[in-house]
Amino acid sequence: MIIVMRKFAEKAEIERVIETVEKLELKPIPLYGTERTVIAVIGDERPVDEHHISSLPGVDRVMTVLDPYKLASRETKHENTVIDLGEGVTVGGNKIAMMAGPCAVENEDQMETSAKAVKAAGAEIMRGGAYKPRTSPYAFEGLGVEGLKILQNTAKRHGLKTVTEVMDIRDIDVVAEHADILQIGTRNMQNFNLLKEVGKTKKPVVLKRGMSATVKEFLLATEHIMKNGNPNVILCERGIRTFETETRNTLALATVPLIKELSHLPIIVDPSHSTGKPSLVAPMTKAAIVAGADGILVDVHPKPEEALCDGDQAIKPEVFSQLMKELKPLVAAIGRTI
């Protein structure tokens, strides 16, 4: 159930509705929009007297949400969610959010070179993994807390926001302390305990689609985060596993406009992990933006041939710079900015 407040309802009216729902031993989750607030009601709704709720001051209407993903649904919130990272950096608005940097933090020199390059090219958010989930237990698994500090300090020097992966419930606090956005990787999309715990933070979360997850499962995973109090979820299409072997994964670009139909949450695309080929990053980035993506998450490494993680899919800084130049007229043509 959702309670739709009237446009520009007063704070006291919203609080009264929340108190009324709480007295019924249900959980109210307010979703604040620019003009209108919607209050999602979680729990057994049978004791709710809809007529009584509808009669409360400031209430426009009470509705039943048919989608199984209640909080992420476009039914619940019609306007697009825009996530504000501060200092004018947003994800989900008219501006395409560009997130770029190495797959893994390796050392200070590597990150300094990368930060200078992505900032000069026009990116506002720097990526870099301090904890890396690897198929082989003998592969580089990241620098941990040291890597987080390098990422944070380097990004601050260049006026960049940061996104980095959290893999373990025990690491949430330290990652949240050093990063602007917490990333949940594809292997953890259905790690529901981890999702619930990041939901208790207020840090924005990039949730990557599981390699075999349906769109419905993808959206239901967001509910575990949002239901626990964190509405700041950014969905990320990073390719799914199919029979194709020429690319690392299969980039399902139809997911982008489909998510836009079903959900109010922003969605970004990772052309690096989805294709696994540097030569495909530029064309798939362009295609993703035309399809409606709110941002791009791309691997950029100063020396891909020496990278300790996923160097075979990273593009060089000069390639990223050229891509950013090529994107400007394309983005302008669809009425957005970069």
C-alpha positions as CSV (number, residue, x, y, z in Angstrom):
1,M,0.0,0.0,0.0
2,I,1.1,3.6,-0.7
3,I,-0.3,6.8,0.7
4,V,0.0,9.6,-1.8
5,M,0.1,13.0,-0.2
6,R,-1.2,16.1,-1.9
7,K,1.2,18.4,-3.7
8,F,3.3,20.5,-1.3
9,A,1.6,18.8,1.8
10,E,2.9,20.4,5.0
11,K,5.5,18.6,7.2
12,A,3.0,18.3,10.1
13,E,0.5,16.5,7.8
14,I,3.1,14.0,6.6
15,E,4.2,13.4,10.2
16,R,0.6,12.7,11.3
17,V,0.1,10.1,8.6
18,I,3.4,8.4,9.6
19,E,2.3,8.4,13.2
20,T,-1.0,6.9,12.3
21,V,0.6,4.1,10.3
22,E,3.1,3.4,13.2
23,K,0.2,3.0,15.6
24,L,-1.1,0.2,13.4
25,E,2.3,-1.5,14.0
26,L,3.2,-1.1,10.4
27,K,6.4,0.4,8.9
28,P,6.0,3.7,7.0
29,I,8.7,4.6,4.5
30,P,8.4,8.2,3.2
31,L,9.7,8.8,-0.3
32,Y,10.1,12.6,-0.7
33,G,9.7,14.1,-4.1
34,T,10.2,17.7,-5.3
35,E,6.4,18.3,-5.2
36,R,4.8,15.3,-3.6
37,T,5.6,12.9,-0.8
38,V,4.6,9.2,-1.0
39,I,4.5,7.0,2.1
40,A,5.0,3.3,1.5
41,V,3.4,1.0,4.1
42,I,5.2,-2.2,4.8
43,G,3.6,-5.1,6.7
44,D,0.3,-6.8,7.0
45,E,-2.1,-4.1,5.7
46,R,-5.4,-5.9,6.7
47,P,-5.9,-3.7,9.9
48,V,-5.7,-0.5,7.8
49,D,-8.9,1.4,7.4
50,E,-8.2,3.0,4.0
51,H,-11.2,5.5,4.4
52,H,-9.7,6.7,7.6
53,I,-6.3,7.2,6.1
54,S,-7.8,9.0,3.1
55,S,-9.6,11.4,5.3
56,L,-6.4,12.6,7.1
57,P,-5.3,16.2,6.3
58,G,-2.9,16.3,3.4
59,V,-3.7,12.9,2.0
60,D,-4.6,12.7,-1.7
61,R,-5.3,9.0,-2.1
62,V,-4.4,5.5,-0.9
63,M,-3.3,3.0,-3.5
64,T,-2.4,-0.7,-3.6
65,V,0.9,-1.4,-5.4
66,L,0.6,-4.5,-7.6
67,D,4.3,-4.8,-8.3
68,P,6.2,-7.1,-6.0
69,Y,9.0,-4.5,-5.7
70,K,6.9,-1.9,-3.8
71,L,9.5,0.8,-3.0
72,A,11.4,0.7,-6.3
73,S,8.2,0.7,-8.4
74,R,7.2,3.5,-10.7
75,E,3.7,3.0,-9.3
76,T,4.9,4.2,-5.9
77,K,6.9,7.2,-7.2
78,H,6.2,8.6,-10.6
79,E,9.0,11.1,-10.8
80,N,12.6,9.9,-11.3
81,T,14.8,9.7,-8.3
82,V,17.8,11.9,-8.4
83,I,20.6,11.0,-6.0
84,D,22.6,14.0,-4.7
85,L,26.3,13.3,-3.9
86,G,27.0,16.9,-2.9
87,E,29.0,19.6,-4.5
88,G,26.7,19.6,-7.6
89,V,27.3,15.9,-8.4
90,T,24.1,13.9,-9.0
91,V,23.0,10.6,-10.4
92,G,19.7,10.3,-12.1
93,G,19.1,13.8,-13.3
94,N,19.5,15.4,-16.7
95,K,23.3,15.1,-16.5
96,I,24.9,11.8,-17.4
97,A,27.1,10.6,-14.5
98,M,30.5,9.4,-15.6
99,M,32.3,7.1,-13.2
100,A,35.8,6.1,-14.3
101,G,39.0,4.7,-13.0
102,P,40.9,1.5,-12.4
103,C,39.1,-1.7,-11.5
104,A,41.4,-2.1,-8.5
105,V,43.5,0.3,-6.4
106,E,47.1,-0.8,-6.8
107,N,49.3,2.0,-5.5
108,E,49.4,5.8,-5.1
109,D,51.1,6.6,-8.4
110,Q,48.6,4.5,-10.4
111,M,45.7,6.3,-8.7
112,E,47.2,9.8,-9.0
113,T,47.7,9.3,-12.8
114,S,44.2,7.9,-13.2
115,A,42.6,10.7,-11.2
116,K,44.3,13.4,-13.2
117,A,43.2,11.8,-16.4
118,V,39.5,11.1,-15.7
119,K,39.1,14.5,-14.1
120,A,40.6,16.3,-17.1
121,A,38.4,14.3,-19.4
122,G,35.3,15.4,-17.5
123,A,34.4,12.6,-15.1
124,E,33.1,13.5,-11.7
125,I,33.2,10.2,-9.9
126,M,36.2,7.9,-9.6
127,R,36.0,4.2,-9.3
128,G,38.6,1.9,-7.7
129,G,38.3,-1.4,-5.8
130,A,39.9,-1.9,-2.5
131,Y,38.3,-5.3,-2.0
132,K,38.1,-7.5,-5.1
133,P,36.1,-10.7,-5.4
134,R,38.2,-13.0,-7.6
135,T,37.4,-16.4,-9.1
136,S,40.9,-17.6,-8.4
137,P,42.0,-17.5,-4.7
138,Y,45.5,-16.8,-6.0
139,A,44.6,-13.6,-7.8
140,F,45.1,-10.0,-6.5
141,E,42.2,-9.4,-4.0
142,G,42.8,-5.7,-3.3
143,L,44.7,-3.6,-0.7
144,G,41.8,-3.4,1.8
145,V,41.7,-0.3,4.1
146,E,45.0,0.9,2.6
147,G,43.3,1.0,-0.8
148,L,40.3,2.8,0.6
149,K,42.6,5.6,2.0
150,I,44.5,5.9,-1.3
151,L,41.2,6.2,-3.3
152,Q,39.7,8.7,-0.9
153,N,42.8,10.9,-0.6
154,T,43.5,10.9,-4.4
155,A,39.9,11.7,-5.3
156,K,39.8,14.6,-2.8
157,R,42.9,16.2,-4.3
158,H,41.2,16.2,-7.6
159,G,37.7,17.1,-6.5
160,L,36.2,13.7,-7.4
161,K,33.5,11.6,-5.7
162,T,34.3,7.9,-5.2
163,V,32.6,4.5,-5.7
164,T,34.0,1.3,-4.4
165,E,32.8,-2.2,-3.7
166,V,31.9,-3.6,-0.3
167,M,31.8,-7.4,-0.1
168,D,31.4,-8.2,3.6
169,I,29.0,-7.0,6.3
170,R,32.1,-6.5,8.6
171,D,33.5,-3.9,6.1
172,I,30.5,-1.7,5.6
173,D,31.4,0.9,8.2
174,V,35.0,1.4,7.0
175,V,34.0,1.5,3.4
176,A,31.2,4.0,4.1
177,E,33.8,6.1,6.0
178,H,36.0,6.5,3.0
179,A,33.7,6.3,0.0
180,D,30.8,8.4,-1.4
181,I,29.0,5.4,-3.0
182,L,29.0,1.8,-1.9
183,Q,29.0,-0.8,-4.7
184,I,27.4,-4.2,-4.4
185,G,29.0,-6.4,-7.0
186,T,27.2,-8.9,-9.3
187,R,28.2,-11.9,-7.1
188,N,26.5,-10.3,-4.1
189,M,23.3,-9.1,-5.7
190,Q,21.4,-11.8,-3.8
191,N,23.5,-11.6,-0.6
192,F,20.4,-10.4,1.2
193,N,22.1,-10.0,4.6
194,L,24.6,-7.7,3.0
195,L,21.9,-5.8,1.2
196,K,19.9,-5.3,4.4
197,E,23.0,-3.9,6.2
198,V,23.9,-1.4,3.5
199,G,20.2,-0.4,3.7
200,K,20.8,0.8,7.2
201,T,23.4,3.3,6.0
202,K,22.5,6.5,4.2
203,K,25.3,6.2,1.7
204,P,24.2,5.8,-2.0
205,V,24.5,2.3,-3.3
206,V,25.3,1.0,-6.8
207,L,23.7,-2.4,-7.1
208,K,25.0,-4.5,-10.0
209,R,22.8,-6.9,-11.7
210,G,23.5,-10.6,-11.0
211,M,25.0,-12.5,-13.9
212,S,21.9,-14.7,-14.2
213,A,19.3,-12.5,-12.5
214,T,16.0,-11.5,-14.2
215,V,14.9,-7.9,-14.1
216,K,12.3,-8.8,-11.5
217,E,14.9,-10.4,-9.3
218,F,17.2,-7.3,-9.9
219,L,14.4,-5.0,-8.7
220,L,13.5,-7.2,-5.8
221,A,17.1,-7.0,-4.6
222,T,16.7,-3.2,-4.3
223,E,13.8,-3.7,-2.0
224,H,16.1,-5.3,0.7
225,I,18.1,-2.1,0.7
226,M,15.2,0.3,0.5
227,K,13.1,-1.5,3.0
228,N,15.8,-1.1,5.6
229,G,15.8,2.7,5.2
230,N,18.1,3.6,2.3
231,P,16.3,5.0,-0.7
232,N,19.5,6.0,-2.5
233,V,19.9,3.0,-4.9
234,I,21.6,3.2,-8.3
235,L,21.0,0.2,-10.5
236,C,23.8,-1.0,-12.7
237,E,23.4,-3.2,-15.8
238,R,26.8,-5.0,-16.3
239,G,25.9,-7.8,-18.6
240,I,24.4,-11.3,-18.1
241,R,25.8,-14.7,-18.8
242,T,24.6,-16.4,-22.0
243,F,25.9,-18.9,-24.5
244,E,28.0,-16.2,-26.2
245,T,31.8,-16.6,-25.8
246,E,33.1,-13.7,-27.9
247,T,32.4,-11.2,-25.1
248,R,32.9,-11.6,-21.4
249,N,29.1,-11.2,-20.8
250,T,26.1,-10.2,-22.9
251,L,25.1,-6.5,-22.4
252,A,21.3,-6.5,-22.2
253,L,20.7,-2.9,-23.2
254,A,16.9,-3.4,-23.3
255,T,17.2,-3.5,-19.5
256,V,17.8,0.2,-19.4
257,P,14.5,1.5,-20.9
258,L,12.6,-1.4,-19.3
259,I,13.9,-0.3,-15.8
260,K,12.8,3.2,-16.7
261,E,9.3,1.9,-17.3
262,L,9.1,-0.2,-14.1
263,S,11.1,1.9,-11.6
264,H,11.9,5.4,-10.6
265,L,15.5,4.6,-9.6
266,P,18.4,5.7,-11.8
267,I,20.2,3.1,-13.8
268,I,23.8,3.1,-15.1
269,V,25.7,0.8,-17.5
270,D,29.1,-0.9,-17.1
271,P,30.4,-1.4,-20.7
272,S,33.8,-2.7,-19.4
273,H,32.6,-5.8,-17.4
274,S,29.8,-6.5,-19.8
275,T,31.9,-6.8,-22.9
276,G,35.4,-7.5,-21.6
277,K,36.8,-5.8,-24.7
278,P,38.3,-2.3,-24.8
279,S,37.3,-1.9,-28.4
280,L,33.6,-2.3,-27.5
281,V,33.6,0.2,-24.6
282,A,33.0,3.3,-26.7
283,P,30.2,2.0,-29.0
284,M,28.4,0.4,-26.1
285,T,28.7,3.5,-24.0
286,K,27.1,5.5,-26.8
287,A,24.4,2.9,-27.2
288,A,23.7,2.8,-23.5
289,I,23.3,6.6,-23.3
290,V,20.9,6.7,-26.2
291,A,18.9,3.9,-24.5
292,G,18.4,6.2,-21.5
293,A,21.2,5.3,-19.1
294,D,21.8,7.8,-16.3
295,G,25.5,7.1,-16.1
296,I,28.4,5.0,-17.2
297,L,30.9,3.0,-15.0
298,V,34.0,2.4,-17.0
299,D,37.5,0.9,-16.4
300,V,40.3,3.3,-17.1
301,H,43.9,2.3,-16.4
302,P,47.1,4.2,-17.3
303,K,48.9,0.9,-18.1
304,P,46.3,-1.8,-18.8
305,E,49.0,-4.3,-19.7
306,E,50.4,-4.0,-16.1
307,A,47.1,-4.0,-14.3
308,L,46.7,-6.4,-11.4
309,C,42.9,-6.8,-12.1
310,D,40.9,-6.8,-15.4
311,G,43.6,-5.0,-17.4
312,D,42.3,-6.8,-20.6
313,Q,39.1,-4.8,-20.5
314,A,40.4,-1.4,-19.4
315,I,40.8,1.5,-21.7
316,K,43.7,4.0,-21.6
317,P,43.2,7.6,-20.4
318,E,43.6,9.0,-23.9
319,V,40.9,6.7,-25.2
320,F,38.6,7.8,-22.4
321,S,39.3,11.4,-23.1
322,Q,38.4,10.9,-26.8
323,L,35.3,9.1,-25.8
324,M,34.2,12.0,-23.6
325,K,34.6,14.4,-26.6
326,E,32.6,12.1,-28.9
327,L,29.8,11.9,-26.3
328,K,29.1,15.6,-26.1
329,P,27.2,16.0,-29.4
330,L,25.4,12.7,-28.9
331,V,24.3,13.7,-25.4
332,A,23.2,17.1,-26.6
333,A,21.1,15.5,-29.3
334,I,19.0,13.7,-26.8
335,G,18.6,16.7,-24.6
336,R,20.9,15.8,-21.8
337,T,24.3,17.0,-20.6
338,I,27.6,15.3,-19.6
